[in-house]
Amino acid sequence: MASDLCYIDAHCHLSAKDFDEDIDDVIDRAKKAGVGAVLAVAEHQEEFGRILQLSERFTDFVMPCLGVHPVQGDPSHEQRGVRHSDIEGALEFIEANCSKLAAIGEVGLDFTPRFVKSDQEKQEQREVLIRQVELAKRLDLPLNVHSRSAGRPTINLLKEHGADKVLLHAFDGKPSNAMVGVECGYFFSIPPSIVRSEQKQKLVKSLPMDRILLETDSPALGPERQTRNEPKNIHISCDYIARVKNLTPEEVMRITTENALRLFPKLRKLLHR
C-alpha cells in the first residue's frame, strides 16, 4: 500500500480455526474496507508455524506476533492458566525468528476465576510473563498484551520489569488503572465491541488520542455477541472513537495509524511495499 492513510488492525487471530475455510476472502474484504495491515497474534506454540506461513503468503498485509497466552487449552473443552511447560521451546523459536516479528504476543495475565484457582497459579502466570518481557527487552521488540481481570497487576508487572514498548489490547480495567499505563508510555487498542461495552466507552473517554490504536481481536469482540468478527469491522472502532473524541473518522484513522507505526516500526516497511 502506497499510503499511510489506512486502518491498522493491531491485534487479531487470523490463525484461528474460524478462518480456515475463507481466509483469502477475509483478507480481501479487509483490504477493500481500507485495512492496510494486521498484526496476527499467537496464543500457543502450535500456532507459530501457521502465523509465519500467513505472513509469508500475505507479505503485504500480515505482520506476525508470536507469544504464549496466559490461558491455554481448547475453548470447546478445558482451559487453564499457563504453565512453565507451555513455553518450553517457545522462547527459542521466537528468538530464532525475531527478525520477522512485529512484536511478542499475545502475552499477559488472566485472573478470570474459571481459569485461575489459586495464588500459585497466578504466580506461575506472572513468571511466564516476566520471561517473555525479558525476551522482548533483549530483542528490542514490543509486547502485545492481554490483561483480562488483571489490568492493574499486568501494568504493575510491566512497569516493574522495565517494559517500555507495550500495547494493552482490549483493556478491561478501570480508566484510572489505564492512566498508570499511559504515564508509562503504553498504548491501548480498541475493538469493535466498544459499541456494546460501557467499560470500553469510559476507557476511550479517558485515554489521550496519542495512546489509542485500533484492533478487532477477530474472530472475537465483534459488534454483536456470538458472531464471528473479522478485520473489515475495524471501521466500527474508528467511527465510535471519532464520535466520543469529536473528531472525524479520517482523523482517528490517521492518528491511530501514526500511533501504530510509532509502536511497531516494522509496519512502515510493509505499508510501503
DOKOLTI-379754 format. One line per 5 residues: number of its first residue (from 1); for each residue x negated, y negated, z of N, C-alpha, C. Coordinates in nm, 3 decimals. Atoms other than C-alpha are relative to their C-alpha. Layout:
REM DOKOLTI-379754
NUM = X/Y/Z/X/Y/Z/X/Y/Z | ...
This chain:
REM DOKOLTI-379754
1 = -0.086/0.119/0.000/0.000/0.000/0.000/-0.089/-0.124/0.000 | 0.088/0.115/0.018/-0.145/-0.335/-0.100/0.021/-0.110/0.103 | -0.032/0.109/-0.091/0.019/-0.549/0.167/0.015/0.050/0.142 | -0.021/-0.034/-0.140/0.019/-0.551/0.546/0.144/-0.024/0.043 | -0.138/0.028/-0.036/0.383/-0.664/0.540/0.082/0.128/-0.017
6 = -0.070/-0.128/0.001/0.533/-0.328/0.626/0.023/0.040/0.145 | -0.016/-0.058/-0.133/0.650/-0.125/0.922/-0.111/0.100/0.026 | 0.089/-0.106/-0.045/0.405/0.088/1.118/0.074/0.080/0.106 | -0.059/-0.089/-0.100/0.559/0.386/1.299/-0.115/0.052/0.086 | 0.117/-0.026/-0.084/0.313/0.408/1.589/0.007/0.130/0.078
11 = -0.011/-0.124/-0.077/0.442/0.737/1.731/0.115/0.084/-0.057 | -0.103/-0.092/0.049/0.624/1.021/1.558/-0.056/0.142/-0.006 | 0.037/-0.142/-0.005/0.620/1.401/1.538/0.033/0.066/-0.134 | -0.027/-0.056/0.132/0.605/1.489/1.169/-0.029/0.149/-0.008 | 0.030/-0.143/0.002/0.468/1.834/1.254/0.109/0.082/0.067
16 = -0.109/-0.072/-0.065/0.792/1.923/1.435/0.071/0.092/-0.099 | -0.072/-0.096/0.085/0.987/2.221/1.302/0.119/-0.064/-0.069 | -0.116/0.069/0.057/1.278/1.983/1.237/-0.027/-0.051/-0.141 | 0.036/0.057/0.131/1.088/1.854/0.931/-0.058/0.104/-0.096 | 0.063/-0.102/0.083/0.968/2.187/0.791/0.061/0.009/-0.140
21 = -0.069/-0.024/0.127/1.229/2.200/0.515/-0.001/-0.118/-0.095 | -0.015/0.117/0.089/1.222/1.842/0.383/-0.100/-0.111/0.028 | 0.099/0.101/-0.037/0.901/1.667/0.485/-0.026/-0.098/-0.115 | 0.023/0.090/0.113/0.849/1.527/0.133/0.110/-0.104/-0.011 | -0.113/0.093/0.008/1.196/1.372/0.133/-0.003/-0.098/0.116
26 = 0.009/0.087/-0.119/1.148/1.236/0.486/-0.101/-0.112/-0.025 | 0.104/0.100/0.025/0.828/1.059/0.383/0.040/-0.092/-0.114 | -0.046/0.084/0.111/0.978/0.936/0.057/0.102/-0.102/0.048 | -0.100/0.094/-0.054/1.273/0.782/0.245/-0.067/-0.107/0.086 | 0.070/0.097/-0.085/1.036/0.619/0.492/-0.070/-0.106/-0.085
31 = 0.070/0.096/0.088/0.828/0.460/0.216/0.099/-0.095/-0.065 | -0.100/0.084/0.064/1.140/0.333/0.041/0.061/-0.100/0.100 | -0.053/0.088/-0.105/1.252/0.181/0.375/-0.102/-0.104/0.046 | 0.101/0.100/-0.034/0.928/-0.019/0.396/-0.103/0.043/0.102 | 0.101/-0.050/-0.093/0.721/0.203/0.625/-0.131/0.017/-0.076
36 = 0.129/-0.006/0.067/0.356/0.162/0.534/-0.089/0.112/0.050 | 0.081/-0.106/-0.059/0.206/0.423/0.768/0.067/0.051/0.126 | -0.047/-0.059/-0.125/0.291/0.659/1.052/-0.117/0.061/0.074 | 0.095/-0.073/-0.083/0.085/0.788/1.342/0.069/0.126/0.046 | -0.058/-0.130/-0.033/0.162/1.157/1.371/-0.073/0.057/0.120
41 = 0.062/-0.045/-0.125/0.100/1.277/1.726/0.023/0.149/0.022 | -0.010/-0.141/-0.037/0.044/1.626/1.865/0.047/0.013/0.145 | -0.036/-0.030/-0.138/0.186/1.785/2.179/-0.082/0.116/0.055 | 0.078/-0.115/-0.045/-0.023/2.105/2.192/-0.096/0.042/-0.112 | 0.106/-0.036/0.094/-0.321/2.267/2.022/0.050/0.065/-0.127
46 = -0.050/-0.071/0.116/-0.111/2.478/1.789/0.043/-0.095/-0.112 | -0.040/0.099/0.100/-0.007/2.157/1.610/-0.118/-0.068/-0.067 | 0.113/0.078/0.049/-0.357/2.024/1.549/-0.026/0.021/-0.149 | 0.027/-0.030/0.140/-0.415/2.201/1.219/0.108/-0.054/-0.092 | -0.113/0.047/0.081/-0.069/2.115/1.088/-0.006/-0.152/-0.019
51 = 0.006/0.146/0.010/-0.114/1.745/1.164/-0.114/-0.044/-0.092 | 0.110/0.034/0.090/-0.452/1.733/0.993/0.036/0.033/-0.145 | -0.044/-0.034/0.136/-0.301/1.909/0.690/0.094/-0.107/-0.056 | -0.091/0.105/0.045/-0.025/1.648/0.673/-0.076/-0.126/-0.036 | 0.077/0.121/0.029/-0.280/1.368/0.688/-0.082/0.015/-0.128
56 = 0.075/-0.024/0.124/-0.479/1.529/0.406/0.093/0.003/-0.121 | -0.098/-0.006/0.110/-0.166/1.584/0.196/0.056/-0.138/-0.031 | -0.057/0.134/0.017/-0.026/1.235/0.253/-0.104/-0.103/0.047 | 0.115/0.079/-0.044/-0.354/1.046/0.271/0.028/-0.150/0.006 | -0.031/0.143/0.001/-0.194/0.708/0.203/0.107/-0.037/0.101
61 = -0.117/0.025/-0.085/0.067/0.741/0.476/-0.014/0.053/0.143 | 0.005/-0.065/-0.131/-0.013/0.975/0.769/-0.137/-0.015/0.064 | 0.122/0.005/-0.081/-0.274/0.897/1.035/0.017/0.094/0.119 | -0.018/-0.098/-0.107/-0.332/1.184/1.278/-0.046/-0.049/0.137 | 0.039/0.018/-0.140/-0.347/1.165/1.658/0.008/0.138/0.065
66 = 0.002/-0.131/-0.063/-0.449/1.478/1.847/-0.019/-0.015/0.151 | 0.009/0.002/-0.144/-0.396/1.534/2.217/0.090/0.107/0.059 | -0.081/-0.101/-0.070/-0.233/1.761/2.477/0.099/-0.070/0.092 | -0.114/0.062/-0.067/0.106/1.653/2.611/0.011/0.051/0.145 | -0.012/-0.045/-0.140/0.185/1.668/2.986/0.104/0.108/0.024
71 = -0.097/-0.110/-0.011/0.471/1.913/2.921/-0.029/0.100/-0.112 | 0.029/-0.105/0.097/0.404/2.243/2.748/0.114/0.101/-0.002 | -0.103/-0.102/0.013/0.633/2.519/2.621/0.100/-0.036/-0.106 | -0.100/0.015/0.105/0.921/2.560/2.381/0.128/-0.058/0.060 | -0.123/0.059/-0.056/1.220/2.329/2.446/0.120/0.095/-0.001
76 = -0.113/-0.093/0.007/1.453/2.614/2.346/-0.012/0.111/0.105 | 0.021/-0.101/-0.104/1.305/2.834/2.620/-0.044/-0.069/0.130 | 0.046/0.057/-0.126/1.097/2.741/2.924/-0.109/-0.102/-0.024 | 0.104/0.102/0.006/0.890/2.426/2.966/-0.057/-0.022/0.140 | 0.071/0.019/-0.127/0.637/2.343/3.237/-0.104/-0.109/-0.015
81 = 0.107/0.097/0.003/0.374/2.091/3.332/-0.128/0.058/-0.058 | 0.125/-0.043/0.062/0.039/2.106/3.152/-0.095/0.057/0.105 | 0.102/-0.060/-0.086/-0.241/2.317/3.299/-0.137/-0.018/-0.065 | 0.135/0.011/0.055/-0.617/2.306/3.258/-0.021/0.097/-0.116 | 0.017/-0.099/0.106/-0.594/2.619/3.044/0.055/-0.048/-0.134
86 = -0.060/0.049/0.124/-0.386/2.426/2.790/-0.095/-0.088/-0.081 | 0.093/0.084/0.076/-0.680/2.206/2.696/-0.134/0.070/-0.027 | 0.121/-0.076/0.033/-0.941/2.481/2.667/-0.017/0.004/-0.152 | 0.025/0.005/0.143/-1.089/2.423/2.323/0.056/-0.123/-0.068 | -0.064/0.115/0.063/-0.870/2.121/2.253/-0.094/-0.120/-0.006
91 = 0.087/0.117/-0.003/-1.120/1.857/2.358/-0.114/0.014/-0.099 | 0.107/-0.025/0.097/-1.393/2.018/2.149/0.051/-0.020/-0.143 | -0.059/0.017/0.133/-1.162/2.026/1.845/0.021/-0.148/-0.030 | -0.022/0.144/0.019/-1.069/1.661/1.894/-0.132/-0.069/-0.029 | 0.130/0.064/0.022/-1.433/1.560/1.919/-0.056/0.033/-0.137
96 = 0.053/-0.041/0.130/-1.525/1.758/1.608/0.071/-0.071/-0.115 | -0.078/0.064/0.105/-1.252/1.579/1.411/0.027/-0.148/0.028 | -0.031/0.135/-0.048/-1.270/1.236/1.576/-0.002/-0.104/-0.112 | 0.007/0.099/0.108/-1.362/1.052/1.254/0.129/-0.010/-0.079 | -0.126/-0.003/0.074/-1.023/1.148/1.109/0.116/-0.058/0.080
101 = -0.111/0.031/-0.090/-0.817/1.034/1.408/0.020/-0.149/0.022 | -0.034/0.137/-0.038/-0.635/0.709/1.477/-0.004/-0.017/0.151 | -0.009/0.006/-0.146/-0.602/0.796/1.846/-0.001/0.140/0.057 | -0.021/-0.125/-0.073/-0.594/1.068/2.108/0.141/-0.006/0.058 | -0.137/0.002/-0.047/-0.235/1.159/2.178/0.084/0.111/-0.064
106 = -0.072/0.067/-0.107/0.019/1.241/2.280/-0.048/0.056/0.134 | 0.048/-0.038/-0.132/-0.122/1.248/2.631/0.083/-0.077/0.104 | -0.071/0.080/-0.102/0.013/1.124/2.964/0.041/0.079/0.122 | -0.058/-0.064/-0.118/0.215/1.214/3.271/0.150/0.011/-0.018 | -0.146/-0.019/0.002/0.567/1.354/3.303/0.040/0.063/0.131
111 = -0.039/-0.047/-0.133/0.706/1.383/3.653/0.149/0.031/0.009 | -0.140/-0.041/0.000/1.059/1.483/3.548/0.015/0.125/0.086 | -0.008/-0.111/-0.096/1.175/1.720/3.827/0.014/0.138/-0.064 | -0.017/-0.134/0.057/1.273/2.004/3.592/-0.131/0.057/-0.055 | 0.130/-0.046/0.050/0.912/2.021/3.465/-0.103/0.014/0.112
116 = 0.102/0.005/-0.104/0.720/1.950/3.786/0.065/0.029/0.135 | -0.062/-0.045/-0.124/0.799/2.128/4.110/-0.081/-0.033/0.125 | 0.085/0.018/-0.118/0.506/2.036/4.336/-0.102/-0.111/-0.024 | 0.106/0.099/0.010/0.243/1.776/4.411/-0.124/0.059/-0.068 | 0.114/-0.065/0.064/-0.017/2.028/4.298/0.014/-0.005/-0.152
121 = -0.022/0.006/0.145/0.141/2.037/3.951/-0.019/-0.143/-0.052 | 0.025/0.140/0.039/0.140/1.656/3.938/-0.149/-0.028/-0.006 | 0.144/0.023/-0.003/-0.226/1.658/4.032/-0.068/0.064/-0.120 | 0.061/-0.064/0.117/-0.308/1.903/3.754/0.026/-0.082/-0.127 | -0.028/0.091/0.112/-0.134/1.674/3.506/-0.097/-0.118/0.001
126 = 0.091/0.114/-0.010/-0.345/1.385/3.634/-0.141/0.040/-0.046 | 0.135/-0.043/0.035/-0.666/1.583/3.596/-0.014/0.024/-0.150 | 0.002/-0.022/0.145/-0.580/1.686/3.239/-0.003/-0.135/-0.072 | -0.002/0.132/0.063/-0.501/1.323/3.152/-0.136/-0.069/0.016 | 0.130/0.064/-0.024/-0.826/1.200/3.310/-0.105/0.053/-0.098
131 = 0.097/-0.058/0.093/-1.027/1.440/3.095/0.018/-0.057/-0.141 | -0.026/0.055/0.133/-0.857/1.305/2.782/-0.030/-0.150/-0.007 | 0.039/0.142/-0.007/-0.903/0.943/2.892/-0.152/-0.012/-0.014 | 0.147/0.006/0.007/-1.274/1.008/2.942/-0.049/0.030/-0.141 | 0.038/-0.032/0.138/-1.297/1.165/2.596/0.029/-0.119/-0.092
136 = -0.036/0.116/0.083/-1.116/0.868/2.436/-0.101/-0.112/0.017 | 0.100/0.105/-0.025/-1.358/0.626/2.601/-0.132/0.034/-0.067 | 0.129/-0.041/0.059/-1.659/0.826/2.486/0.003/-0.009/-0.152 | -0.012/0.002/0.146/-1.529/0.849/2.128/0.046/-0.136/-0.053 | -0.050/0.133/0.036/-1.404/0.487/2.129/0.128/0.009/-0.082
141 = -0.131/-0.016/0.064/-1.051/0.594/2.033/0.109/-0.049/0.095 | -0.114/0.038/-0.084/-0.720/0.450/2.157/0.072/0.124/0.053 | -0.083/-0.105/-0.057/-0.476/0.656/2.363/0.146/-0.027/-0.034 | -0.142/0.007/0.030/-0.116/0.725/2.256/0.071/0.076/0.113 | -0.029/-0.051/-0.134/0.053/0.777/2.591/0.150/0.016/0.028
146 = -0.133/-0.037/-0.049/0.368/0.944/2.728/0.004/-0.024/0.151 | -0.004/0.031/-0.145/0.489/0.838/3.075/0.141/0.014/0.056 | -0.139/-0.018/-0.043/0.835/0.981/3.144/0.008/0.024/0.152 | -0.018/-0.007/-0.145/0.947/0.934/3.504/-0.132/-0.017/0.074 | 0.132/0.016/-0.060/0.589/0.831/3.575/-0.066/-0.128/-0.051
151 = 0.054/0.123/0.056/0.549/0.475/3.449/-0.110/-0.061/0.085 | 0.100/0.062/-0.087/0.366/0.329/3.747/-0.122/0.091/0.020 | 0.118/-0.086/-0.017/0.146/0.637/3.815/-0.087/0.007/-0.126 | 0.077/-0.008/0.124/0.044/0.651/3.448/-0.084/-0.124/-0.020 | 0.074/0.125/0.018/-0.052/0.285/3.424/-0.110/-0.014/0.104
156 = 0.102/0.008/-0.104/-0.234/0.301/3.757/-0.119/0.090/-0.031 | 0.109/-0.093/0.033/-0.435/0.605/3.646/-0.084/-0.054/-0.116 | 0.073/0.054/0.116/-0.525/0.450/3.310/-0.088/-0.118/0.041 | 0.075/0.117/-0.048/-0.631/0.129/3.482/-0.119/0.043/0.084 | 0.104/-0.045/-0.091/-0.831/0.310/3.749/-0.117/0.063/-0.075
161 = 0.105/-0.071/0.074/-1.023/0.511/3.488/-0.050/-0.078/-0.122 | 0.062/0.088/0.097/-1.102/0.217/3.264/0.050/0.013/-0.142 | -0.057/-0.006/0.136/-0.875/0.290/2.967/0.039/-0.141/-0.043 | -0.031/0.136/0.043/-0.853/-0.030/2.766/0.069/-0.008/-0.135 | -0.070/-0.003/0.129/-0.705/0.077/2.429/0.115/0.098/0.014
166 = -0.112/-0.086/-0.042/-0.361/0.208/2.518/0.130/-0.043/-0.065 | -0.139/0.019/0.041/-0.019/0.246/2.360/0.087/0.084/0.093 | -0.098/-0.070/-0.081/0.257/0.335/2.606/0.127/0.013/-0.082 | -0.113/-0.019/0.092/0.524/0.488/2.386/0.129/0.024/0.079 | -0.135/-0.021/-0.057/0.895/0.474/2.473/-0.002/-0.009/0.153
171 = 0.017/0.017/-0.144/0.810/0.348/2.821/0.136/-0.005/0.068 | -0.131/-0.005/-0.066/1.097/0.432/3.060/-0.002/-0.057/0.141 | 0.011/0.058/-0.133/0.974/0.246/3.367/0.060/-0.139/0.009 | -0.051/0.134/-0.024/1.068/-0.088/3.517/-0.084/-0.104/-0.073 | 0.078/0.107/0.062/0.967/-0.410/3.340/-0.115/-0.048/0.088
176 = 0.107/0.045/-0.090/0.766/-0.504/3.650/-0.122/0.091/-0.009 | 0.112/-0.093/0.018/0.554/-0.191/3.605/-0.066/-0.021/-0.136 | 0.056/0.026/0.133/0.515/-0.264/3.235/-0.090/-0.123/0.001 | 0.081/0.122/-0.005/0.380/-0.609/3.321/-0.141/0.027/0.052 | 0.134/-0.039/-0.043/0.090/-0.443/3.502/-0.079/0.050/-0.120
181 = 0.065/-0.046/0.121/0.012/-0.271/3.174/-0.034/-0.115/-0.093 | 0.027/0.118/0.083/0.040/-0.600/2.986/-0.125/-0.072/0.049 | 0.118/0.066/-0.057/-0.215/-0.751/3.224/-0.128/0.076/-0.032 | 0.116/-0.082/0.037/-0.448/-0.463/3.135/-0.027/-0.004/-0.151 | 0.017/0.005/0.145/-0.404/-0.538/2.763/0.066/0.114/-0.073
186 = -0.064/-0.114/0.062/-0.185/-0.235/2.694/0.116/-0.044/-0.090 | -0.111/0.024/0.093/0.073/-0.216/2.415/0.115/0.096/0.031 | -0.120/-0.080/-0.022/0.428/-0.077/2.423/0.077/0.014/-0.131 | -0.074/-0.019/0.126/0.615/0.079/2.130/0.146/0.034/0.030 | -0.145/-0.004/-0.025/0.993/0.065/2.100/0.069/0.085/-0.106
191 = -0.070/-0.088/0.093/1.207/0.342/1.942/0.141/-0.049/-0.032 | -0.137/0.038/0.035/1.550/0.313/1.771/0.103/0.024/0.110 | -0.094/-0.024/-0.110/1.715/0.445/2.088/0.023/-0.124/0.084 | -0.023/0.125/-0.073/1.689/0.088/2.217/0.146/-0.045/-0.012 | -0.138/0.045/0.021/2.038/0.033/2.075/0.096/0.062/0.101
196 = -0.085/-0.067/-0.099/2.178/0.270/2.341/-0.067/0.012/0.136 | 0.074/-0.009/-0.126/1.929/0.215/2.623/-0.011/-0.137/0.065 | 0.008/0.127/-0.074/1.981/-0.068/2.871/-0.141/-0.022/0.054 | 0.137/0.011/-0.052/1.637/0.008/3.017/-0.095/-0.055/-0.106 | 0.087/0.047/0.108/1.464/-0.040/2.679/0.032/-0.145/-0.036
201 = -0.040/0.137/0.031/1.662/-0.359/2.619/-0.060/-0.098/0.101 | 0.061/0.085/-0.103/1.543/-0.505/2.951/-0.150/-0.007/-0.019 | 0.145/-0.004/0.021/1.189/-0.396/2.871/-0.041/-0.098/-0.110 | 0.035/0.088/0.112/1.185/-0.580/2.538/0.016/-0.147/0.038 | -0.018/0.139/-0.044/1.319/-0.897/2.700/-0.121/-0.048/0.079
206 = 0.113/0.037/-0.086/1.022/-0.892/2.939/-0.133/0.000/-0.072 | 0.129/-0.014/0.065/0.743/-0.791/2.704/-0.030/-0.117/-0.093 | 0.039/0.100/0.100/0.549/-1.057/2.511/-0.013/0.066/-0.137 | 0.004/-0.057/0.134/0.561/-1.009/2.134/-0.137/0.052/-0.039 | 0.134/-0.046/0.040/0.185/-0.967/2.110/-0.039/0.132/0.065
211 = 0.025/-0.131/-0.060/0.216/-0.642/2.309/0.101/0.104/-0.049 | -0.105/-0.091/0.046/0.503/-0.479/2.114/-0.036/0.062/-0.134 | 0.008/-0.073/0.125/0.476/-0.212/1.844/0.133/0.070/-0.024 | -0.119/-0.076/0.036/0.745/-0.014/1.664/-0.035/0.149/-0.006 | 0.016/-0.146/0.013/0.791/0.363/1.677/0.138/0.061/-0.026
216 = -0.127/-0.072/0.004/1.056/0.624/1.607/0.004/0.119/0.095 | 0.007/-0.124/-0.076/0.938/0.924/1.813/0.076/0.111/-0.072 | -0.071/-0.102/0.077/1.100/1.125/1.532/-0.056/0.139/0.032 | -0.144/0.000/0.029/1.276/1.363/1.548/0.088/-0.040/0.119 | -0.077/0.040/-0.118/1.380/1.236/1.895/0.026/-0.150/0.000
221 = -0.022/0.142/-0.032/1.502/0.898/2.028/0.054/-0.083/-0.117 | -0.068/0.073/0.105/1.717/0.801/1.731/0.111/-0.087/0.054 | -0.108/0.088/-0.045/2.003/0.552/1.743/0.121/0.076/0.054 | -0.111/-0.083/-0.047/2.250/0.836/1.804/-0.055/0.125/0.067 | 0.043/-0.120/-0.070/2.213/1.120/2.052/0.026/0.124/-0.084
226 = -0.019/-0.131/0.065/2.176/1.476/1.923/-0.004/-0.006/-0.152 | 0.013/0.013/0.145/2.099/1.352/1.572/-0.148/-0.016/-0.033 | 0.141/0.008/0.035/1.763/1.402/1.403/-0.038/-0.142/-0.041 | 0.054/0.131/0.034/1.566/1.080/1.390/-0.112/0.019/-0.103 | 0.112/-0.007/0.094/1.313/1.003/1.115/-0.058/-0.139/-0.021
231 = 0.069/0.130/0.007/1.065/0.725/1.032/0.076/-0.111/-0.071 | -0.074/0.105/0.070/1.302/0.540/0.798/0.085/-0.083/0.094 | -0.086/0.071/-0.096/1.504/0.439/1.106/-0.074/-0.107/0.079 | 0.078/0.095/-0.079/1.225/0.216/1.235/0.055/-0.142/-0.011 | -0.058/0.134/0.015/1.406/-0.090/1.100/0.101/-0.030/0.110
236 = -0.099/0.019/-0.107/1.664/-0.035/1.375/-0.068/-0.061/0.123 | 0.078/0.060/-0.109/1.400/-0.106/1.640/-0.035/-0.144/-0.033 | 0.041/0.133/0.044/1.276/-0.406/1.443/0.115/-0.099/0.008 | -0.115/0.091/0.003/1.621/-0.558/1.395/0.049/-0.034/0.140 | -0.047/0.027/-0.136/1.717/-0.520/1.761/-0.097/-0.092/0.072
241 = 0.100/0.087/-0.063/1.392/-0.675/1.883/0.013/-0.142/-0.053 | -0.016/0.132/0.060/1.447/-0.963/1.640/0.113/-0.077/0.067 | -0.113/0.067/-0.065/1.785/-1.038/1.798/-0.034/-0.041/0.142 | 0.036/0.028/-0.139/1.650/-1.018/2.153/-0.097/-0.117/0.010 | 0.107/0.100/-0.004/1.349/-1.239/2.076/0.031/-0.124/-0.083
246 = -0.039/0.115/0.083/1.538/-1.483/1.850/-0.102/-0.025/-0.112 | 0.091/0.005/0.114/1.308/-1.404/1.556/0.069/0.063/-0.120 | -0.051/-0.071/0.117/1.371/-1.286/1.202/-0.060/0.141/0.000 | 0.059/-0.133/0.013/1.320/-0.916/1.127/-0.136/-0.002/-0.070 | 0.128/0.011/0.072/1.040/-1.018/0.889/-0.111/-0.044/0.095
251 = 0.100/0.044/-0.098/0.861/-1.198/1.174/-0.038/0.114/0.094 | 0.028/-0.114/-0.088/0.894/-0.893/1.400/-0.083/0.105/-0.073 | 0.078/-0.095/0.080/0.767/-0.668/1.121/-0.146/-0.045/-0.008 | 0.136/0.052/0.015/0.465/-0.891/1.066/-0.079/0.008/0.130 | 0.071/0.003/-0.129/0.378/-0.931/1.435/-0.031/0.141/0.049
256 = 0.024/-0.136/-0.050/0.420/-0.563/1.524/-0.102/0.074/-0.085 | 0.102/-0.061/0.086/0.213/-0.457/1.224/-0.138/-0.055/0.034 | 0.128/0.059/-0.043/-0.062/-0.702/1.323/-0.046/0.061/0.133 | 0.035/-0.062/-0.128/-0.048/-0.559/1.676/-0.052/0.143/-0.020 | 0.043/-0.137/0.027/-0.076/-0.204/1.540/-0.141/0.004/-0.059
261 = 0.133/0.004/0.061/-0.380/-0.298/1.334/-0.107/-0.039/0.101 | 0.095/0.035/-0.107/-0.545/-0.452/1.641/-0.033/0.122/0.085 | 0.021/-0.116/-0.087/-0.497/-0.136/1.846/-0.057/0.119/-0.076 | 0.041/-0.115/0.082/-0.551/0.116/1.564/-0.068/-0.051/-0.127 | 0.065/0.063/0.115/-0.807/-0.045/1.330/-0.017/0.092/-0.122
266 = 0.013/-0.090/0.114/-0.837/0.268/1.115/0.118/-0.009/-0.095 | -0.118/0.018/0.085/-0.489/0.191/0.985/-0.028/-0.098/-0.114 | 0.024/0.104/0.100/-0.627/-0.106/0.793/-0.053/0.061/-0.132 | 0.057/-0.065/0.118/-0.826/0.116/0.559/0.108/0.078/-0.075 | -0.108/-0.076/0.063/-0.520/0.336/0.496/0.095/-0.092/-0.076
271 = -0.097/0.089/0.062/-0.291/0.043/0.419/-0.051/-0.063/-0.129 | 0.054/0.066/0.117/-0.526/-0.096/0.158/-0.058/0.095/-0.104 | 0.043/-0.094/0.103/-0.589/0.221/-0.038/0.073/-0.028/-0.130
